[in-house]
Amino acid sequence: MSTGTQAYGESWYWDNRYTNEPGPFDWYQKYITLAPIINLYVPLHQSILVVGSGNSAFSEGMVDEGGYKDVVNIDISSVVIDAMQKKYQDRPELKYLKMDVRDMSAFESESFGSVIDKGTLDSILCGNNSRQNATKMLEEIWRVLKNKGVYILVTYGAPQYRLRLLRESCSWTIKLHVIEKLAAEEKSDDPLWELTKPIPLNNDGSSAEETLGPNPDVHYIYICTKEISANTNV
Ligand SMILES: C[S@@+](CC[C@H](N)C(=O)[O-])C[C@H]1O[C@@H](n2cnc3c(N)ncnc32)[C@H](O)[C@@H]1O
């Protein structure tokens, strides 16, 4: 079996990894660096779903530092979910469930005000049948979101690689923000772009490169809003 990035779509890979590396570990960014954008788009008193939560301390940060009260976390790895359930057994604001983001039938439609994804769509896009799996994932996220709810996608994927996929899966209204990769380690005094200011976004996303220059050293944050207009079939 492959242990390259292709394995990132497979539960056995994550079970092995979490057995050997119990963490905590945050991919890309920690809560503290993303807090301004989370505060901007996620109201305090709503149910939040974190998909592919891993052993990250992000959700703990949302509760302890952000004041969020209801953060539901799912992951395909039973190893990490067992460990996180044990770790947070006395924290009713943090729930952990073993679930595949491609099939969240345990949740009713329109259950959550926000869904947060840091690195999980990226993992699924590394695996086999990536396009099909990504579409299933995005359709499920759309289904469990309330109308006007937001899907916050934190990814290394630039608009030329992510916009089409997002637009072809569901009719999201999309805004784009960026955060420097360095921000994960230290706060930059002179950021390339202000975190809370959306990047101008045209149809094919080329405006992002025009604004930031080629290959900027950033993580992309897509704010995808579910807006069901009166004449949309659901
Ligand atoms: C790159 S890690 C990101 C972990 C965490 N979100 C973070 O920011 O540190 C991707 C996570 O997605 C989970 N994952 C992969 N495929 C999944 C699926 N189909 N359903 C749910 N979780 C999945 C993995 O187990 C892993 O914990």
The ligand as an SDF file (V2000), in Angstrom:
LIG
                    3D

 27 29  0  0  0  0  0  0  0  0999 V2000
   -4.5820   17.0710    7.2100 C   0  0  0  0  0  0  0  0  0  0  0  0
   -5.4400   16.3750    8.5690 S   0  0  0  0  0  0  0  0  0  0  0  0
   -6.1260   17.8430    9.3310 C   0  0  0  0  0  0  0  0  0  0  0  0
   -6.4640   17.6640   10.7840 C   0  0  0  0  0  0  0  0  0  0  0  0
   -6.9810   18.9300   11.4890 C   0  0  0  0  0  0  0  0  0  0  0  0
   -8.1620   19.4480   10.8190 N   0  0  0  0  0  0  0  0  0  0  0  0
   -5.9320   20.0090   11.5830 C   0  0  0  0  0  0  0  0  0  0  0  0
   -6.1580   21.0960   11.0490 O   0  0  0  0  0  0  0  0  0  0  0  0
   -4.9010   19.7860   12.2080 O   0  0  0  0  0  0  0  0  0  0  0  0
   -6.8760   15.6600    7.7610 C   0  0  0  0  0  0  0  0  0  0  0  0
   -7.8350   14.9790    8.7170 C   0  0  0  0  0  0  0  0  0  0  0  0
   -8.9700   14.5430    7.9380 O   0  0  0  0  0  0  0  0  0  0  0  0
   -9.3750   13.2640    8.3900 C   0  0  0  0  0  0  0  0  0  0  0  0
  -10.1080   12.6220    7.2840 N   0  0  0  0  0  0  0  0  0  0  0  0
   -9.6150   12.1430    6.1080 C   0  0  0  0  0  0  0  0  0  0  0  0
  -10.6060   11.6560    5.3450 N   0  0  0  0  0  0  0  0  0  0  0  0
  -11.7610   11.8310    6.0560 C   0  0  0  0  0  0  0  0  0  0  0  0
  -13.1190   11.5270    5.8120 C   0  0  0  0  0  0  0  0  0  0  0  0
  -13.4960   10.9380    4.6690 N   0  0  0  0  0  0  0  0  0  0  0  0
  -14.0390   11.8330    6.7590 N   0  0  0  0  0  0  0  0  0  0  0  0
  -13.6580   12.4200    7.9210 C   0  0  0  0  0  0  0  0  0  0  0  0
  -12.3760   12.7360    8.2180 N   0  0  0  0  0  0  0  0  0  0  0  0
  -11.4430   12.4460    7.2970 C   0  0  0  0  0  0  0  0  0  0  0  0
   -8.0760   12.5740    8.7810 C   0  0  0  0  0  0  0  0  0  0  0  0
   -8.2730   11.4900    9.6710 O   0  0  0  0  0  0  0  0  0  0  0  0
   -7.3070   13.7370    9.3980 C   0  0  0  0  0  0  0  0  0  0  0  0
   -7.5410   13.8200   10.7800 O   0  0  0  0  0  0  0  0  0  0  0  0
  1  2  1  0
  2  3  1  0
  2 10  1  0
  3  4  1  0
  4  5  1  0
  5  6  1  0
  5  7  1  0
  7  8  2  0
  7  9  1  0
 10 11  1  0
 11 12  1  0
 11 26  1  0
 12 13  1  0
 13 14  1  0
 13 24  1  0
 14 15  1  0
 14 23  1  0
 15 16  2  0
 16 17  1  0
 17 18  1  0
 17 23  2  0
 18 19  1  0
 18 20  2  0
 20 21  1  0
 21 22  2  0
 22 23  1  0
 24 25  1  0
 24 26  1  0
 26 27  1  0
M  CHG  2   2   1   9  -1
M  END
$$$$
